[in-house]
Amino acid sequence: MDLRFTADELAFRDEVRGFFRSALPPAIREKLVEGRHLSKDDIVAWQRILNQKGWAVPHWAVEWGGCGWTPVQQYLFTSELQQTPAPPPLGFGTTMVGPVIIAFGNEAQKTHYLPRIRNLDDWWCQGFSEPGSGSDLASLRTSAKREGDHYVVNGQKTWTTLAQHADWIFCLVRTDSAAKKQEGISFLLIDMQTPGITVRPIITIEGGHEVNEVFFDDVKVPVENRVGDENKGWDYAKFLLGNERTGIARVGMSKEKIRRIRELAALEREGDKPLIEDERFREKLAEVEVELKALEMTQLRVVAAERQRVGNRPDPASSILKIKGTEIQQRITELLLEIVGPYALPYQPEHDEEERWNEPPIGPEWAGPIAPYYFNYRKVSIYGGTNEIQKNIIAKAILGL
């Protein structure tokens, strides 16, 4: 299998790279390089720049704003986006609910929602997980009872990422309690301003507010907001989760972080020399780089295989990418923690208006976000299907065990 890029593909990569360098606001790039959180306005502004270029949803069908790119072009686009680094388009809309609406929604839903998703006029969040319904998602208990032209929704969702910003939430709800658990679920689109919805923050281990609980108390949702057929939501959820896992290896992001590690390790000293010259540290870094190169080659083989793949079913090899990619991401956070050393101990809120923090940094200015980054990335081996579940998929779908 020839994994080399053609001259046209290399020219495309250079075009993408040049656009990112010229169009991305420097303040947004600086935040990402330093490991600081982006504001909602940052994410909206960048996605609208991409949408104006026609690149907000390159993987969608051309008739709904997609680019008609080959799998290799999409890979190059994502890789350059992560290495710039630049924020991706908001995945809850562009990668999750958007493709579901395209595949299973009616024409009215496509016409109304898809342009707004592309331009991030609507911020979406995902209402899947519940207390007691995580890995066993089909056991969810949030109910939707039909009353005339509305459903009345009651229940709770949890770990709802960025729900504090959301205008809409796409939800799995139980519409038939008597059916087998996978067969009684529907897929609803719910306006977050509807009376009866309450969002409560969950403060995670690093002190951040990224996830939330969402409560539904007699929330009225028009039947026209149901995607597809009643009680067929589990099929749509499986389709969505296959898309969610795509690109989770984040090879480009890991490359950019390794560049950052080299930069910071050259600044910090171990005894009488820079840390980057310490043999033990260099050995750890080289080991991660070798594994990252192997992951990149595996991802390229998956991309090459997509040219021949028929249908929308995700390649089970994506589970390999997910496992190894997240392991490498966590190893990178460990190396950064080793660089920052004892300055990882103080908790230092971000230096921005939202946090109201006006104290000087403790240690180097770049030290503050590193420990929170380490703790936050404990999650990557869990979301998108835990690594343990991915190993089961590999055993069944690849090894035939």
Secondary structure, 3 states (H helix, E strand, C coil): CCCCCCHHHHHHHHHHHHHHHHHCCHHHHHHHHHCCCCCHHHHHHHHHHHHHHCCCCCCCCHHHCCCCCCHHHHHHHHHHHHHCCCCCCCHHHHHHHHHHHHHHCCHHHHHHHHHHHHCCCCCEEEECCECCECCCHHHCCCEEEEECCEEEEEEEECCCCCHHHCCEEEEEEECCCCCCCCCCEEEEEEECCCCCEEEEEEECCCCCEEEEEEEEEEEEEEHHHEECCCCCHHHHHHHHHHHHHCCCCCHHHHHHHHHHHHHHHHHCEECCEEHHHCHHHHHHHHHHHHHHHHHHHHHHHHHHHHCCCCCCCCCCCHHHHHHHHHHHHHHHHHHHHHHHHHHHCCCCCCCCCCCCCCCCCCCCCCCCCHHHHHHHHHHHHCCCCCHHHHHHHHHHHHCCC
